[in-house]
């Protein structure tokens, strides 16, 4: 984070000098894109202080969001913003709401409302940039009246994935809001487009999300969802996330207690010794889910 701030500071100083000397939109646009490239570079944090990471990520998100307003068609910056807000909502708000619910429903409800708003914010950024780069996407998603569906390019699959994750997450938290829930068919169509583009995205993260969405469909089939989750586990590259996701989003609805505990215990084994934030979060989630076993089954 420190190196990123220093790089941006140098870029801003250089940019201010160039603009004062040369002027014109082209130089400004190049500098904005260069800053966007720096901000959108994904890094893996090994800091185990989640509260510190929460504050640091909030700072970077606001900076990135302000820049995205200037260049809304920048795919990687939009992905970083959409990913950042989605992860913030899931890790720092939704997970905390689950933990707080046993002590205070009021606090849990407040956290979930905030999470839903942030997820809708993430979805708005992601969908805007996807639509700017795919002009007929909005019409296809909303009406599905086109004989030819849009094609999401592989370099847009990350933005698409996080847009779907944010949108689906907002729907899951807004069951008392018919306008938000009514968007589920659009989420499913967009997810299908991303799946066609890059099914193995992020070592099974997309496959895991497809399994969760299958379980959320009114006509969803548990067997189909399980196949998605099994693909995610096959592609996971040692990461615990798909195991935790299958346990929570498939084993619980299927009321398969044996699979639930087996998946979570394997996730805990896989997460131990890893220092990246994703593994730390999944380790904490797996332990909490196991502590809730009697309530879930």
Buried (B, 14 or more C-beta within 10 A) or exposed (E): BEEBEEBBEEBEEEBEEBBEEEEEEEBBEEBBBBBBEBBBEEEEBEEEEBEEBEEBBBEBBEBBBEBBEBBBEBBBBBBBBBBBBBBBBBBBBBBBBBBBBEEEEEBBEBBBBBBBBBBBBBBBBBBBBBBBBBEEBBEBBEEEEEEEBBEBEEEBBBBBBBBBBBBBBBBBBBEEEEEBEEBBEBBBBBBBBBBEBBBBBBBBBBBBBBBBBBBBEEEBEBEEBBBBBBBBBEBBEEBBBBBBBBBBBBBBEBEBBEBBBBBBBBBBEBBEEBEBBBBBBBBBBBEEBBEBEEEBE
